[in-house]
Amino acid sequence: MEEEEQLRSLMFLMTYMLLKRRRDMNDANIQRRNEIQRRIRHRQYFFQRQRRMLMMMLAGGIRSNARIRTRPWTNTPSTDWWERVVMTEFQPSDWLDKFRMSRETFFYLCDKLRPRLARQDTSFRLALPVEKRVAVALWRLASNIEYRTISTLFGVGKSTVCRCVRDMCHAIVALLSSIYLRPPSEQELEDSAQLFQAYWGFPHCVAAIATLHTAIITPSNNASDYANPAGWLSVLSQVAVSGRGQFWDVCASFPGGTDPADILQNSSLWATAAEGGLSPVPPPVFMGKPLRYVLLGEACYPLQSWLMKAYPEEKSRRASHAALTEPQQLFNQQLTRALRVSDEALLRLRARWQCLSKRNDCGLDVVPTMILACCILHNMCESHGDAFKAEWQVEVAEAESPQPSHKQLLSTSMDQSNAEEVRRLFCEYFEQQSD
């Protein structure tokens, strides 16, 4: 019994020693691992601090005394292309070519969007400056090139490019709509009416309504709804263009196969115009009678007392309507001429922001916001007097698919009863002017 007791004590002692040794080894491993992690965090801290100081030096414009000869910007590595080349070497023509606006307008835009686009630095990375985020997004809107190309050019990830485009478009709509895409004042209505009469020969008119089709990739659901009259897939937008060629109202969220008349009837523009919101009170006098200002529309829209469209022209002997009188033909000619203001505005819009003239590869949740943002940017550039290059327009006119033409809407129950009297009043005016 004594030998068994001694053996049991010896086994207990050996077990204790083994467990203690294992615990000591585990503690040593944990200490070694903690020390390694501490050194890694220490190195990361100093690396981030060094990188932050370098970025602050670049942003602050600190230069060394030595004169460094820079290479052409097209061959400059993407790591410092934005900070060293764009911000220091771009000429006014470069800003206009690449960002479709002047340097002054670019920084004005950055200041306006800063409350929504500014990001905080973290311990892991420096936040992208607002100016660079705006530049990345504008490059995409102006050229419609792939995210991969922009990613290489600016030295950022493809996901960052996508996020910059999305964030900037939402910020523009949220912060700048009230400035550049709002209902006109009475003075702006009067100015637009004078411009329509002076430049387009159509009196008592303040805006023209038109449609814009933006090509898209095949959507995952209801793809057939997006096929427009020309046969390609698109998102359909309705715009109202003033005499200055700027947009007063934009509806940009409809499949390409939607009837433009349905879009107009369900838009806020219809309600505003029908209630007299696009004319002062009391209404101005035209041809000796008080008459609210009118809008001009294509043949696919219904005839209203505030919306004038052309008389249906006889296409064949079997047409149901009679041939047009001379005053009616003169009215059609003047209206067609005045509708050029919307055609030219939309062409300038697509030429400046080519994401609207080429097939847009963004998702359908982004495209309507992008169209609105481009219309706002168009108004901003036009208001600031930024130059527009004719070669942009020529390039787009040659490259893009022609905008679809919509079916003519004949007299229907949508036509207003007294609208024909208003149209006849304009015929009398043009007949008097021709005498």
C-alpha positions in Angstrom: 0.0 0.0 0.0 2.9 2.4 0.8 4.4 1.7 -2.6 1.1 2.4 -4.4 0.8 5.7 -2.5 4.3 6.7 -3.5 3.6 5.8 -7.2 0.3 7.8 -7.1 2.2 10.8 -5.7 4.9 10.5 -8.3 2.3 10.3 -11.1 0.4 13.4 -9.7 3.7 15.3 -9.6 4.6 14.4 -13.2 1.2 15.4 -14.4 1.4 18.7 -12.6 4.9 19.4 -14.1 3.6 18.6 -17.6 0.6 20.8 -17.3 2.7 23.7 -15.9 5.2 23.3 -18.8 2.4 23.4 -21.3 0.8 26.5 -19.7 4.2 28.3 -19.7 4.7 27.5 -23.4 1.2 28.8 -24.2 1.9 32.0 -22.3 5.2 32.5 -24.1 3.5 32.0 -27.5 0.8 34.5 -26.5 3.5 37.1 -25.4 5.4 36.6 -28.6 2.3 37.0 -30.8 1.3 40.1 -28.9 4.8 41.6 -29.4 4.7 40.9 -33.1 1.2 42.5 -33.4 2.4 45.5 -31.4 5.4 46.0 -33.7 3.1 45.7 -36.8 0.7 48.4 -35.4 3.7 50.5 -34.6 5.0 50.3 -38.1 1.5 50.9 -39.6 1.1 54.0 -37.4 4.4 55.5 -38.6 3.7 54.6 -42.2 0.3 56.2 -42.1 1.8 59.3 -40.4 4.5 59.5 -43.1 2.0 59.1 -45.9 -0.3 61.7 -44.3 2.5 64.2 -44.1 3.5 63.6 -47.7 -0.1 64.2 -48.9 -0.3 67.4 -46.8 2.9 68.6 -48.4 1.5 67.8 -51.9 -1.8 69.5 -51.2 -0.1 72.5 -49.6 2.0 73.1 -52.7 5.4 72.7 -51.0 8.1 72.6 -53.6 11.8 71.8 -53.3 14.4 74.3 -54.3 15.7 72.0 -57.1 14.0 72.5 -60.5 12.5 69.2 -61.7 11.7 68.7 -65.3 8.2 67.1 -65.6 7.2 64.8 -68.4 4.1 65.3 -70.5 0.9 64.6 -68.6 -0.1 61.8 -70.9 2.9 59.8 -69.8 2.8 60.7 -66.1 2.3 57.8 -63.6 -1.2 57.7 -62.2 0.1 57.9 -58.6 0.6 61.6 -58.8 -1.1 62.5 -62.0 -4.0 64.4 -60.3 -2.0 66.2 -57.7 1.0 67.2 -59.8 -0.3 67.5 -63.3 -4.0 68.4 -63.3 -3.8 70.8 -60.3 -0.6 72.5 -61.5 -0.1 72.1 -65.3 -3.7 72.0 -66.8 -4.4 74.9 -69.1 -7.9 76.4 -69.5 -8.4 74.3 -72.7 -7.5 71.1 -70.8 -10.1 71.8 -68.1 -12.7 72.4 -70.8 -11.8 69.3 -72.8 -11.6 66.8 -69.9 -14.2 68.2 -67.4 -16.4 70.1 -69.8 -16.3 73.2 -67.6 -13.9 76.0 -66.7 -11.5 75.7 -63.7 -13.5 78.3 -61.9 -16.8 76.5 -62.4 -15.1 73.2 -61.3 -14.1 74.6 -57.9 -17.4 76.3 -57.5 -19.1 72.9 -58.0 -16.7 71.3 -55.5 -17.6 74.0 -52.9 -21.3 73.4 -53.4 -21.1 69.6 -53.1 -18.6 69.6 -50.2 -21.3 69.1 -47.5 -22.3 65.8 -49.1 -19.1 64.5 -50.5 -16.5 65.3 -47.8 -15.2 62.2 -46.0 -13.1 61.9 -42.8 -9.6 60.3 -42.7 -9.3 57.0 -40.8 -6.3 55.3 -39.2 -6.2 52.9 -42.2 -6.3 55.3 -45.1 -6.7 59.0 -46.1 -10.0 60.1 -47.5 -10.2 61.0 -51.1 -10.3 64.9 -51.5 -13.7 66.3 -52.7 -11.9 67.8 -55.7 -10.6 64.4 -56.8 -14.0 62.7 -56.3 -15.7 65.4 -58.4 -13.0 65.1 -61.1 -13.4 61.3 -61.3 -17.2 61.6 -61.7 -17.0 64.4 -64.2 -14.5 62.4 -66.3 -17.0 59.5 -66.5 -20.0 61.8 -67.3 -18.1 63.6 -70.0 -16.5 60.6 -71.7 -18.5 57.6 -70.7 -15.3 55.5 -70.8 -14.9 52.4 -68.7 -14.4 52.5 -65.0 -11.1 50.5 -65.4 -9.6 53.3 -67.6 -10.6 56.0 -65.1 -9.3 53.9 -62.2 -5.8 53.6 -63.8 -5.8 57.3 -64.7 -6.6 58.6 -61.2 -4.9 55.8 -59.3 -8.1 54.7 -57.5 -10.0 51.5 -57.4 -12.8 50.7 -59.9 -15.3 50.5 -57.0 -14.2 53.9 -55.9 -14.9 55.3 -59.4 -18.4 53.8 -59.3 -19.0 55.2 -55.9 -17.8 58.7 -56.9 -20.1 58.8 -59.8 -23.1 57.7 -57.8 -22.4 60.0 -54.8 -21.8 63.1 -57.0 -25.0 62.6 -59.1 -27.1 62.3 -55.9 -25.3 65.3 -54.3 -26.0 67.4 -57.4 -29.7 66.6 -57.5 -30.0 67.1 -53.7 -28.0 70.4 -53.4 -28.3 72.1 -56.8 -31.8 71.4 -58.0 -33.2 74.4 -56.1 -30.7 76.7 -57.9 -30.5 75.4 -61.4 -33.6 73.3 -62.0 -36.5 75.2 -60.5 -39.8 76.7 -61.7 -39.2 80.1 -63.5 -40.0 83.4 -61.9 -42.3 85.9 -63.6 -39.3 87.9 -64.9 -37.8 84.7 -66.3 -41.0 83.9 -68.0 -41.1 87.3 -69.6 -37.5 87.1 -70.7 -38.0 83.6 -72.2 -41.1 84.9 -74.2 -39.0 87.8 -75.6 -36.3 85.4 -76.6 -38.7 83.0 -78.4 -40.1 85.9 -80.4 -36.7 87.5 -81.1 -34.8 84.4 -82.1 -37.4 81.9 -83.2 -40.2 84.2 -84.4 -42.9 82.6 -82.1 -44.6 85.1 -79.8 -46.2 84.5 -76.4 -44.3 81.3 -75.8 -42.0 80.5 -72.8 -40.8 76.9 -73.3 -40.7 73.9 -75.6 -41.3 70.3 -74.5 -39.2 67.5 -76.0 -38.1 63.9 -75.3 -34.7 62.4 -74.7 -33.8 58.7 -75.1 -30.7 57.5 -73.3 -29.4 54.1 -74.4 -29.0 51.5 -71.7 -27.9 47.9 -71.2 -30.5 45.1 -71.2 -32.3 45.3 -67.8 -32.9 42.1 -65.9 -36.7 42.6 -65.7 -39.3 43.8 -68.3 -36.7 44.4 -71.0 -39.4 44.7 -73.7 -40.8 47.8 -72.0 -37.6 49.7 -72.6 -37.6 49.2 -76.4 -38.3 52.6 -78.0 -39.9 53.2 -81.4 -36.5 52.9 -83.1 -36.0 49.4 -81.6 -33.2 49.9 -79.1 -33.4 49.9 -75.3 -33.6 53.3 -73.6 -34.7 55.4 -70.7 -37.2 58.1 -71.8 -37.0 61.6 -70.3 -39.3 64.6 -70.8 -37.7 68.1 -70.7 -39.0 71.6 -70.9 -36.5 74.0 -72.5 -36.6 77.8 -72.0 -35.8 80.4 -74.7 -32.2 80.5 -73.3 -31.8 76.8 -74.1 -31.8 75.8 -70.4 -34.0 73.2 -68.7 -36.9 74.2 -66.5 -38.3 70.8 -65.8 -37.0 67.2 -66.3 -38.8 63.9 -65.8 -36.3 61.1 -66.2 -37.5 57.7 -65.0 -39.6 56.1 -67.8 -39.0 53.0 -70.0 -38.3 53.9 -73.6 -41.5 52.4 -74.8 -43.7 54.7 -72.7 -46.1 57.0 -74.6 -44.8 60.7 -74.2 -48.4 61.9 -73.8 -48.8 59.6 -70.7 -45.6 61.0 -69.2 -46.8 64.6 -69.7 -50.2 64.0 -68.3 -48.7 62.4 -65.1 -46.0 65.0 -64.6 -45.9 68.0 -62.4 -45.4 70.2 -65.5 -48.9 69.3 -66.7 -50.5 70.3 -63.3 -48.4 73.5 -63.1 -49.2 74.6 -66.6 -52.9 73.7 -66.5 -53.3 75.7 -63.3 -51.6 78.8 -64.9 -48.3 78.4 -63.0 -46.3 79.3 -66.1 -48.0 82.6 -66.7 -48.3 85.8 -64.6 -51.6 86.9 -63.0 -53.4 88.6 -64.7 -52.4 86.9 -68.0 -50.6 89.1 -70.6 -52.5 90.4 -73.7 -52.0 88.7 -77.1 -53.9 89.8 -80.2 -56.1 92.0 -78.1 -57.1 89.3 -75.7 -55.8 88.2 -72.2 -54.0 84.9 -72.9 -51.7 82.8 -70.7 -48.2 82.0 -72.0 -48.1 78.8 -74.1 -45.6 75.9 -74.4 -44.7 74.2 -77.7 -44.7 70.5 -78.2 -44.2 67.8 -80.7 -47.0 66.0 -82.6 -47.0 63.2 -80.0 -48.6 65.5 -77.4 -52.2 66.5 -76.9 -53.4 69.9 -77.9 -54.1 72.2 -74.9 -54.8 75.9 -74.5 -51.3 76.2 -72.9 -49.6 73.6 -75.3 -49.5 74.3 -79.0 -48.6 71.6 -81.6 -48.6 71.5 -85.3 -51.7 70.9 -87.5 -51.7 67.3 -88.8 -50.4 67.4 -92.4 -52.0 65.4 -95.2 -49.8 62.4 -96.0 -51.9 60.8 -98.7 -55.2 61.1 -100.6 -56.8 58.7 -98.2 -56.1 61.0 -95.2 -59.1 61.7 -93.1 -58.4 65.4 -92.6 -58.6 68.2 -95.1 -55.5 69.9 -96.6 -54.1 72.7 -94.5 -54.9 76.3 -95.2 -52.1 78.8 -95.8 -52.3 80.3 -92.3 -52.1 76.7 -90.9 -49.1 75.9 -93.0 -47.5 79.1 -91.8 -48.2 78.2 -88.2 -46.6 74.8 -88.7 -43.5 76.3 -90.2 -43.1 78.8 -87.3 -43.7 76.2 -84.7 -41.2 73.7 -86.3 -38.6 76.5 -86.3 -39.2 77.4 -82.7 -38.9 73.7 -81.6 -35.3 73.9 -82.7 -34.5 75.5 -79.3 -35.2 72.1 -77.6 -33.4 70.1 -80.3 -30.3 72.3 -79.9 -30.4 72.2 -76.1 -30.6 68.4 -76.1 -27.8 68.1 -78.6 -25.6 70.4 -76.5 -26.5 68.4 -73.4 -25.5 65.1 -75.1 -22.4 66.6 -76.6 -21.1 68.0 -73.3 -22.0 64.9 -71.2 -21.5 61.9 -73.5 -22.8 59.4 -71.0 -26.2 60.4 -72.4 -25.2 60.0 -76.1 -23.5 56.6 -75.8 -24.9 53.4 -74.3 -25.0 53.9 -70.5 -23.7 50.8 -68.6 -24.8 52.0 -65.2 -27.7 50.3 -63.4 -31.3 51.5 -63.9 -31.3 52.8 -60.3 -28.5 55.3 -61.2 -29.4 56.3 -64.8 -32.4 58.6 -64.0 -30.3 60.4 -61.3 -27.4 60.7 -63.7 -29.7 62.3 -66.4 -31.0 64.8 -63.9 -27.5 65.6 -62.7 -26.3 66.2 -66.3 -29.3 68.6 -67.0 -28.4 70.5 -63.8 -24.7 70.7 -64.9 -25.8 71.9 -68.3 -27.7 74.7 -66.8 -24.8 75.6 -64.5 -22.3 75.7 -67.3 -24.6 77.8 -69.5 -25.4 80.2 -66.6 -21.6 80.6 -65.9 -20.9 81.3 -69.5 -18.5 78.3 -69.9 -17.4 77.8 -73.5 -18.9 75.0 -75.7 -16.8 73.5 -78.4 -18.5 72.8 -81.8 -16.4 69.7 -82.3 -18.2 68.0 -79.4 -21.5 68.5 -81.2 -20.1 67.2 -84.5 -18.6 64.1 -82.8 -21.9 63.2 -81.1 -24.1 63.9 -84.1 -21.9 61.5 -86.2 -21.5 58.7 -83.5 -24.8 58.4 -81.8 -28.0 56.6 -82.9 -30.7 59.0 -84.1 -33.3 59.9 -81.5 -36.5 58.0 -82.2 -39.5 59.9 -83.6 -42.9 59.3 -81.8 -46.2 58.6 -83.5 -48.3 61.6 -84.2 -51.2 61.9 -81.7 -54.4 62.9 -83.6 -57.4 64.6 -82.0 -58.5 62.7 -78.9 -60.4 63.2 -75.7 -57.2 64.5 -74.2 -57.4 67.7 -76.4 -58.8 70.7 -74.6 -62.0 72.2 -76.0 -60.8 75.8 -76.3 -57.3 74.9 -77.5 -58.3 75.1 -81.1 -59.4 78.7 -80.6 -56.0 79.6 -79.1 -54.2 77.9 -82.1 -56.4 79.8 -84.5 -55.4 83.0 -82.8 -51.7 82.3 -83.5 -52.6 81.5 -87.1 -54.1 85.0 -87.4 -51.0 86.5 -85.9 -48.7 84.8 -88.4 -51.0 85.7 -91.3 -50.8 89.4 -90.3 -47.0 89.2 -90.0 -46.8 87.7 -93.5 -48.8 90.5 -95.1 
